[in-house]
Structure formats: structure tokens, C-alpha cells
Amino acid sequence: MALFDLYDGLTARLRTAGEAVWPLALRAILFWEFWEAGITKYRGENWFADIPWADWQKGFPAPFEWLPVSLNWTLATWGEIVFSVMLLLGLFTRFAAVSLLVITAVATAAVHWPAEWDGLAGLWQGYVISADGAGNYKLPLLFTVMLLPLVFHGAGTLSLDRLLVALTHRTDRLDDRTADLQATGLALAVIGLVLVWVVPAWGGVALGLAALALIFPQFMGNPLRPNF
């Protein structure tokens, strides 16, 4: 029992420290990646008109394919710059992370995801950094996986979000956990919001299931609200 107590004490302290360490580390590295991408666009020439430049690429998904190239360039540039700074500061982190997920998903669909692929084995050939005719979605997929914890968990202790919680006297709500159908719906909504740009059919199914999970409890007398 003493060994278990020691282990539980250590893990409890690691969890407390982790509230500050891992979210800040994720935010810092993601800030740099998206900031660098945005600043490079800001200082460089608009190359979106060249998309798709390879026969395996799909190009921009709708509705971005209908927008002027200059507008898409501006949206991508300032989106990466502004939302990356918000991530670094931990300000409205979930909104910033979801926005960067959408930017990443659109970029993946446009230039990283193969236009055609033969089963999952064929799709897996695109999990590389440098394209060889079958896509190169490895890097944006890694960014997506890194952004998801910030969406679901938030910015952590060392953030302006946490300061805002303290200033609004809501620190007692930080440990709230609500496990219900609507929680599943929110998770499906986030996943669907990413997939719908890359594989519209999969994303559409996820968003449809999310809508059902979020709406159904409303008719059962359990509206979307936190538990007290």
C-alpha cells in the first residue's frame, strides 16, 4: 500500500505540473510553426494561383475554390498569424485551435491529400513529408493531432484564458466533467469539422451524428448546459 501511495502522490503532482507544462509546450511549438508559415506568406508572393501544381492534388475545396485567390491568400496569411499569437498567449485558445484546425484541413485538402487513392493502403503512402505522387499529409496530420488536445483540454494553467477564469470567479468550475451524449456530439463535431474538408463523405457523417447527439437531448428535456 505504501508503494501505491507513493505512486499516487507522484502522479498527482505530475498532473498538477502537467497542467502548465504540456499545454504551454504545445502552444509554443504550434505558435512558431503557424507564425512562420503566416509571416512567410506575408513577406512572399501569392502562389495560391498555382494550386494544384501536381496531377495528384485536388486543389481548394468548396467554397474556397470559388473565392478569389487574393482573398484566400489573405485569409490564410492573417489566420495563421493572428491565431498563432492567440495560441501562444493562451487567449480564447479553443477558438484559435479550432480555427487553425480548419486552416490546416483546407490546406491538407488543397495540396497534401491525394485526389485519388486506392483503399487505406494506398492512402497510407501519402503519410510522408515529401510527396511521391500519393500525397504528403504527414506534417499537417501531426499539427492536427497536436491541436486537438488544446481544443478539448484548453490552454492550461499558464494562459490568459486561466487568468480570465480567475477574474470572473469561475475557478471552481475548472474540475467540472460532464459525460453525456452531448459531450460525444461535441467531439464528433470537432472531428467532422476537420474531415469535411479532406474527405467530405466522412466529415458529413461525423457532423450529422454530432447534430443528432447535440439536438436529441433537447427533445428529451436535457438541454445543453453544465451540471451543477
Buried (B, 14 or more C-beta within 10 A) or exposed (E): EEEEEEEEEEEEEEEEEEBBBEBBEBBEEBBEBBBEBBBEBEEEEBEBEEBEEEEBBBBBBEEBEEBEBEEBBBBBBEBBBBBBBBBBBBBBBBEBBBBBBBBBBBBBBBBBBBEEBEEEEEBEBBEBEEBEEBBBBBBBBBBBEBBBBBBEBBBBBBBBBBEEBEEEEEEEEEEEEEEEEBBBBBBBBBBBBBBBBBBBEBBEBBBEBBBEBBEEBEEEEEEBEEEE
